[in-house]
Amino acid sequence: MIRWGLVATVKTPVEKLLAFLAWHLDLGAARISLYFDDPDDPAPEVLAAVPGLAGKVVLTPCDEAHWRRLGGRPERHQNRQAKNARDAYRAAGPDWIGHIDADEFLWAEVPVAQILASLPREQIMCRAEPFEAMHDPALPDDIYTASAFRGALKPRHAALRRPVLGEFAGMLPEGMLSHAAGKAFFRAGIQGLSPRLHGAFIGGERLPGPGFDPRLKLLHFHAQDRAAWAAALPFRLTRGAYQYHPELCAFLSGASPAQIAEFYDETQVLTPAKTAALREAGRLMELRLDLAARVARLTAR
């Protein structure tokens, strides 16, 4: 039987880490490696005391000793993530390793192990298409709270961009506030393979990845929480993903609070008309994750 695992570099409240772990353990993960970007983060001690995680979760504080072992601490957080992913990949363990973030949740229409087992032996990467969580203030709190997830609006769905994104469609050419590249699993034991955020390198050359596997999706809780998104905005504009989208970055950097609120309402809140259009085009996933209940079961073990 195929065994699969995950690696993530985290700086995340314990409650959200428990939701991430509970979901993916329920999905069938054999091992989850968490690297704590803040070496003084209290989360490892809390998680180590949860009996349901014993033997399934590897907790690594990124302290001075950790970075000495890996040849030094990179300044950019993206490079720290990549180094930690390589470290987890090289450790003996599952047959496949996925590299995702703590606000990303895999969804599979059949067991993940079945998907990975079905791939030809020469395929060394399996990619999951991202769907961004939409804001819905009417939902009860579920740690990460959303029930609608919008997929990218690439060229074949270009006609949806203006109806769904309004006047901001030009700033989000693929209809995504965050990445549209998705995340990937990597087959273990491949000589010279070096995992990255959205793909991998072999011998210094980027690995040409396959298309998204239609059976596997990535639910990304990037902006469904209005207050959390606003708090994270300065970092994302200067050091995160938004800095690579000049028009979006320029607008949000100079926008007033009212303009930012208008942008959020137009791009992150679905109306009935937008929901219907996205649903008809197959660009909407609608589901409840029941994360609070999953965490309760996990911590009760």
Secondary structure, 3 states (H helix, E strand, C coil): CCCEEEEEEECCCHHHHHHHHHHHHHHCCCEEEEEECCCCCCHHHHHHCCHHHCCCEEEEECCHHHHHHCCCCCCCHHHHHHHHHHHHHHCCCCCEEEECCCCEEEEECCCHHHHHHCCCCCCCEEEEEEEEECECCCCCCCCCCCCEEEECCCHHHHHHHHHHHHHHHHHCCCCCCCCCCCEEEEECCCCCEEECCCCEEECCEECCCCCEEEEEEEEECCCCCHHHHHHHHHHHHHCCHHHHCHHHHHHHHHCCHHHHHHHHHHHHECCHHHHHHHHHCCCEEECCCCHHHHHHHHHCC
